[in-house]
Amino acid sequence: MAVIVPESLESALAALTAYPDAAVLAGGTDLMVEVNDGRRPLTRVVAVGRVPELTGIRVDGATVVIGAATTFAQLERDPVAELVPALAYAARTVGSPQIRNAATIGGNVATASPAGDALPVLVALGASVEIAGGNRRRLVPIADYFTGPKRSVLDAGELVVAVQVPVLRGAQDYLKVGVRNAMVIAVASLAIAVDLEARRVGIGLGSVGPTPLAAPEACSWVASRARWRSDGVEVADEDVVEFGERVAGAARPIDDHRGTARYRRHAVSVMARRALRRCTR
Amino acid sequence: MSVEVGTRTAGGIGQRAIRPDGVAKVRGEFAFAGDLWAEGMLWGQALRSPHPSARIRGIDVGPALLITGVHAVLTADDVPVNRYGLEHRDQAVLAGDVVRYAGEPVAIVAADHPDTARRACAAIVVDYEVLAPLVDPGLSQSVERPIHPDGNVFRDLVIRRGNPDSRGPVVVEGDYEIGMQDQAFMGPEAGLASPAADGGVDLVVSTQWLHNDRDQVADCLGLAPELVRLTLGGVGGAFGAREDVSLHIHACLLAVRTGRPVKIVYSRTESFLGHVHRHPARIWMRHTARPNGEIVSVESRILLDGGAYRSSSYHVTANAACFAAGPYRVPNALVHAIAVRTNNPPCGAMRGFGVVQSCFAHEAQMDLLASACGLDPVEVRLRNALAPGDELLTGQRIEGALPVAEVIRACAALPLPAPAVDDVLARPGGAGRTAGARDVRRGVGFAVGFKNLMYAEGYMDGSVARCRIDGGVVTIACAAAEVGQGFVTLVQQIARTVLDVDDVIVAPADTDMGSAGSTSASRQTMMSGGAVEKVCRAARAELERRAGGDEVDIAALTAREPVDVTEEYHHRLTHPLDADGQGDAHVSFACAAHRAVVDVDPELGLVRVVHLATSQDVGRVLNPLQVTGQIEGGIAQGVGLAVMEELIVEGGQVRNASFTDYLIPTALDAPTVDAVLIEEPEPGAPFGAKGVGEPPTISSTPAIVAAIRDATDAACTRVPVRPRDLVP
């Protein structure tokens, strides 16, 4: 097995162009599970941990640009905790402290699991994914990024460089149902973000479909029913309940060993109600 | 009640002595069996059946042998005697013509690298004729042809006591189900077998019972027992799953065939497939009582799914039946317990051994009874509590200590925990931030359980220990397997106390000496502790003889001629059960009570186990630190069965053979534990001490489930309780 340790984005991309089937190693928390299970024979690894262009968090106007190599432990803290609290909450639900010290947001995006903990937040906020490959750079809206379970528009030879997350004025939250109180794969998860400027509500759902899902119909419905003010938003109690039902209607859950479709849909409606109540008054 | 505890000897009996292996384990320096290494060693790997039921039409190992680095590929034809089993030899070392569960070994490979061995396994071509698996234990007895020549019933046991037709006016009944729990120890199965110059084989392995393993290995290899020598490797937990042999015979076969040391370490997935689990059970139970709550009769039918091979199903059935009514006076009973064979994964020993299943049912029944009689759950248990002099369902009179009412009162008297704090992490759902303060309801539940200690039904049990004192240096040897429970600490404490010395060396456990029996059935403290006490007293007597009435100066008295004595300890005889399930089958008993406090988010069905109060009958505390460890660990395992731990088996296939999906409690799931230890010395036991490992696991689960019922009004007749079982 050969391991390539590039020290610049350019050399990382060159390595991936030369060996498009090489495995990209960042935190390794997804990759090594597959390797240890014998599902992923490794012949060549490109370890991107020393690529400076993938690191760092910077605020660019109303957007925070989070380098792909940013760990979940970093996402739990400021500036992300202050600017994008839902992402910090989601980060706290990832694995154990040891996992959060290694696992990266870029890996979460690249793996594209429907259960990826950061992904519902990116959907709710309408984030974008910066992708680089060969000589090409592209910015893909999260809504166009996922193509199926653990599948995305990311091509062989391409790297996730960063995610661009809008900094919104308004309340946010992230809720995740698992059978254990920590260190658990989501049975269902939900992110909510209120945008007081645009008078919009965003929802992202995890583990209830082949990809992370949005709930655009429910969100535009509730935005139209809400009473918007400059410093907050009010939603009537009966509308909160109906919002829960509408968000649950956007879920496309299945039965598996972690839970039933019926339970997942129910959990989504409960989480949507609770999340909306927490973010409104 | 309390007894005087402690001696003047530092680190002696009754003190919080520190484990000799503790610091190394905490620092990550302890060598577990998985760390074994030998010059020139090969790596072994088993190929396992993907099918729960199939005929093998042929196996082509040719493609595997062509791979560079492969040294041997063995199949059933290469096994001298291809039958093994813990109690009954009904299992093939390598499946020959039939596979009966998904995961059954079919071939083994030795290669120069684990990856090479895995690739070689993948290259073996097995021609299976796939058959429809028998996966419903309820159908096991009615299928046309049994799935094994020994038949589909491991044991069919009836216990009749008094007049089973007697009825009280109050009647409560229920159907209960217990899912398949796994022992989920941290250190996967591992061992290193080395061929010896005398034609034998030396095996270092993680196990619970070296001598039983030795006999099975020797039989299968066609070797005299003295040519097979086992030494205990570092064991990372056991809980019953290491009673059956796993890789032992495979590694020894490969070592003998290749003439090289062969190491095998299971992956986590292979570990889940390669050891037995707790029996899933379906239990029907009916209690009748007088209006004041006094039990008149108990009837029960217990169906245990033993999976493909017998393992310890025979004795698990007895335990499920004998203790089916719990630690209560029951004048009339009819209990019918059956363990059957299916094409599901084999089930066998796990902490609590058949009693965990029964206790979940009888404690749910006791709560129904309390409710039907308008009594408090604690009160109904006190009114029926067994006491010394009473008889069990089997007619056996309790002669030793069994302070049931005392543990109930002591547990119930412990203070309740403070109300929920305003912290989302502390609520059900934890880090997932699902619950607000008003989404949570608190519930309280109570349960009591008891179990036999030691082996039963006439088994001649014993343990051997040796004490050598050379120039004042005390070395104790005993083949008892240290699996994490802390027996090595007790060896030192007992020897320090009896011999009045500071330093005691514990020799490695191996088969060069007599058997210490299995580290199971909560028996090593009494059996091997008894052997160590006995041998130390014999050594003390010899020292005193040499001193001839003068002060005992150990170093001087053993300077020229060491003291070297060996003793064997036995408990009193027990007897088989008769056709009505009656007989003095058990040695002694231990009981415990648990009171659980849970916070439940009923709308999402999520549970947070907040607090466990417990009181346990321990005979005498030999080491408070270790007793507390057993209690806290046993409760964690009980929390697991109550709310999350289940191997999900569909169509004979395990769906969650990994720690990604077989969930065990984390620190955020483990409750605060307050324990009161009840010390009533057990006659005949060393220092009066009882085994303490199993009771914490038995009644903690039903207490937690009772608390969930209290918080939600859900029936919760099945464990683990899943979120979907609680939501509307």
Interface residues (C-beta under 8 A of the other chain):
Chain A: V33 N36 D37 G38 Y89 R92 T93 S96 D173 Y174 L175 K176 V177 G178 V179 R180 N181 A182 M183 V184 I185 A186 V187 S189 H257 R258 G259 T260 R262 Y263 H266 A267 V270 M271 R274 R278
Chain B: R118 S267 R268 T269 P428 G429 G430 A431 G432 R433 T434 G436 D439 E603 L604 G605 L606 R608 V643 M644 I648 E650 R655 N656 S658 T660 D661 L663 P665 T666 A667 L668 D669 R722 P723 R724 V727
